């Protein structure tokens, strides 16, 4: 019989396969960082009628894959949809960890921070409002988005804290018993969004399947309650009988993609970032 760790590894494997099979990223590529002898790119999808003088809201997507797999492209369809709704959407390439190592996701976080700094510092070029930038992602990418929104980082001129978060089955509790503990160990207060909640965290929405083997529903409910106790707007959507990665485009005839992108639309509209849809 498989133990909990084996089940988690299998779920992670299939989530990584799903991320790897995602559509290639669309949009204009930009090099946001050069490190370790390579160029890291981000891919910008702009809405129709975009002009450089615009000050549109933006959303930055981080792909999943357990910090060791995946690639930009997982959120290509999300990016296209939100661009059609008037946002500038950005997909991020970041360095991955060696599967054979037990390193914490330090390089992933460094790249996420630098990507946010690059987007905000190039707001004039991208035609975005630097005060309306959301961080989004799934699974380990959801961790990176949530990290930006919660963990206090010494800022160097350009803030890395998003103004909203859209989180798809994020592994945001890395403390004892949570996902990722084997990598962060007793350093979890440095990495775990769930252990860094404060009143200045951005409003957010979280999507989770009731049968997710990596993130228990109780974990998401506690995160929401802790956020609300801190005075932060926190919304949680639970989808019955759904597992990890249920939201990905192409799954189940897009039933859950359609459901979650619809809720994302409503959330961003409630912030005043998107116009009301006509019925």
N, C-alpha and C positions, 0 to 999 in steps of 0.2 A: 504493500500500500504506500502511496506517495505521501510524504510528510508535507508540512506547510511550506517549508523552504523549497522543496522540489516543485510543488504546485506553482509557487511564485515565480520560479525560474522558467517554468514552461509558459506561464502567462506572459512573462517578460519577453520570451523568445518570439511568441506569436505577435506580440505588440511591435517588436522590432521588425519582423517580417512585413507587417502591415505598413509600417513607416517606410521601409525600403521600397515597397511596391507603389508608394504614392506617386502621383504625377510629378514630373519635373517642375521646378519652380518657374513661374512666369514672372514677367516684369523686368525692369531694367536693372542689370547687375551693377553694384558699386563695391569697390574694395574698401572695407571699413577698418581693416587692420592687417598688418604684416607681422607674423610671429612664427618662430620655429621654422624659418625658411619657406613659409607658405603664405599665400594671400587668402584672407577670409572675406567672403562676400556676403552681401545682403541683396535681396531682390525686391524692387519697389514696383507695386502695381498701382497705377494712378487711375482715377475715375475719368469718365468721358467729360470733355469740356474743361479739363484741368488746365490751370494757368499758374505760372510761377508766382504770381502775386496773390494766389489763394492762401487762405489760412484755414485749411481743413483739419478735421480730427484725423488722427492716425492710430493704427493698431500694429503692434509688433508681435509676430508669431515665432515661437520656439518649438521645434519639432520634438517628438518623443523618441524613445529608444534606450531608456535606462542609463543615459549618459555615455553609453558605449556603442550605440548604433543609431540608425535613422539618418535622415538627410532633409534639407529644405525641399519642400514640395508636398509635405503632408497637409499643409494648409493652403494649397493652391486654390482649391475651389472656394474655401472660406474667403480668401483674399479677393477673388474675382467678384464674389457676391457683395462683399462690403465695399469694394470699389464702385460697383454699380449703384450702391446706396450713397456714394459721395465721399467715402473715406479714402485715405491713402493707406495701403496695406503693405507691410514689410515682412519678408521671411528671412530668417537669420541662419547662416552657417556658423557653427561653432566647433571648437576642437572636442574630440571624443576621448574618453578614457580607454586605456588598454584593458581588454576583458580579463587578462591574466593578472592584473594588478589589483590591489585593494585601496588604491588612492582615492581620497575624497574628491568631489567634483569641483576642485578649485579652478582648474583651467576653463571649465564650462562656465562657471560664474564670472570669471574675469572677462570672458568674451561677451557674455550677456551684458555686463556693465558697460563695456566699451561700445557695444552696438547701440545701447540706449543713448550713451553720450554722443555718438556719431549722428544718430538720427536727430536728436535735439539741436546739436550744434550746426546741423545742415537744414534747419527748418525753413530758412528762406529759400534755399535751393529746391527743397522738396515741396514747397507750398503748403506747409502744415502749421498748425497752431501748437507751439511747444508746451502749452498748458492743457492740451487735450490729446494726450498720448496714452493709449492703453497697452498693457503688456498681456500677452495671451500665450497659451501653449497647452500641450497635452502630455500627461504622465511626467517624465523627467523634464520635458519642456515646460510643463505646468509648474514644476518646482522652480525652474529658473525665473519664470514670470512672477510667481509668488514671492520668490526671494527678493526680487527688485522692489516689490511692494511692501515688504515687511522688515527685512533685516537692515539695521542701521549701518550705513556705509559713509565713511568720511568723504564728503563731496569735494571735488576739485574744479569749481567753477560751474560745471553743467550738472544739474541734478539727474540722478539715475532712477528716481522714484516715479513710477507711472501715476497717472491720474485716475486710472481704472484698471481692473483686471478681469479677464475672461479665462477661466480655468477649466480644462477638460480632464477629468479624473487625475488631478495633480497629486504627485507624491510629496505632499507638503508637510507631513509629519515624519521627520527623520530621527526622532528620539527613540528611546528604548521601546522595542516592539513595533516600531514603525518601519516603513520601507526605506532602505538605504543605510540603516544603522551599521551594517557590516562594513561600510566604507567610512562613515563619519565617526563611528565609535563614540567615545566620550566627548568628542568635539561637537556633538550635535547642536549645542546652543549657537555655534557659529554658522550653521548651515540650515537649520530647520525653521521654515516660516512659521509653523505652529507654535514655536517657542520664542517668537519675536513679535508678537501682536502688540500694537499700540494704537492710540487714538488717532494718530495721523496717517494710518494706513488708508489706501484708496477704496472706494466702493467697488464691489465685485460680484460676480456670479460664478457659481461652481456647478458643473455637470458631472454626475456619477451614476453608474449602473448599480442596481441593488445587489448584483452578484459579482461585483468586482473582487477579485481574489487578492489584489494588492492594496486597495484602500477600502477598509471596512466603512460601512455607512456611519457607524458610531464615530469614526474619526472625523468624517465630514461634518457631522452634526455638532461635535464638540468645537471644531474650528469655527463654525458659524456662530455658536453660542458665545465663544470667547470674543469673537469680533464684535458681536452685538453688545456684549457687556462693556467693551471698550468704546462703544458709541459709533461703530463703523457699520455702514450699510452692507449687509452680507446676505446674498440670496443663494439658495441651494435647490437644485432640481435633481430629484432621484428618479431614475427610469427603471421600472420593474423588470426583473429577469434579464438585465443586460450586464455584460461583463466588461472587462477592460478594453478600451479602444472602440467601444460600440458606436461612437459618434463619427468615425471616419467616413469620408465620402466614399461611396461605392459599397458600403456594408448594408445588407438587408434592404436592397433596392432604395437606399438613401432615406429610409424611414427616419432614422435617428439623426442623421445629418440634417435633414429638413427640420426636424423638431428642435434640435439644439441651435441651429443657425437662426431659426425663427425667434427663439427665446433670447439669443444674443442681440438680435435686431431690436426687440422690445426693450431690453436693458439699456442699450446704447441710446435708443430714442428717449427713454425716461431721463437720461442725463442731459438731453438737449443736443446730443452730438449728431443725431440723424433726424431727418424730417419725418413727420407722421406719414405712414403708408396710406395711400388711398385704397379703400375697400373695393 
